[in-house]
Amino acid sequence: MKSIIGLIVWLVITFAAAFIGSRYMPGEWYAQIAKPSWTPPNAIFGPVWTLLYLMMAIAAWLVWRLRGISGAKLALLFFVIQLVLNALWSYFFFGRHDIILAFIDIVILWLFILLTLIAFWKQNKLAGVLLIPYLLWVTFASVLNYSFMYINIFWLHKM
């Protein structure tokens, strides 16, 4: 029973970050900014992020279940930090329309995902493996964010 409650808690924590981030959605501003031709359609993001958040929650639960909070303090701290950074990205990008601050955030987020993945891997290999798609997706999102920044800020200022 404790294990199931723990899973529910990690799902709630993880999807709370998803909920906070979802308060800042693409809108008119995003529709109007220049985008590279390889930008995925908006319909892709919801399903991908839902699956990634589910995998993140399961990974955290696996580490917690094996080591507990005290036995995996640093790994779980990295996990929580990356969740905060993840939610902040949506606020910076979609809420404040600050592509540069969003890019800075996503670079730091990427680093904390990597730290979390390594720390989880040391605790439970499956937990580490579950974070690989997340790291790959945020790598892609980082390149996309950089492209938005380059096209809409740096390139436009050269004209």
Buried (B, 14 or more C-beta within 10 A) or exposed (E): EEEEEBBEBBBEBBBEBBEBBBEBEEEEEBEEEEBEEEEEEEEEBEEBBEEBBBBBBBBBBBBBBEBEEEEBEEBBBBBBBBBEBBBBBBBBBBBEBBBEBBBBBBBBBBBBBBBBBEBBBBBBEBBBBBBBBBBEBBBEBBEBBBBBBBBBEEEEEEE
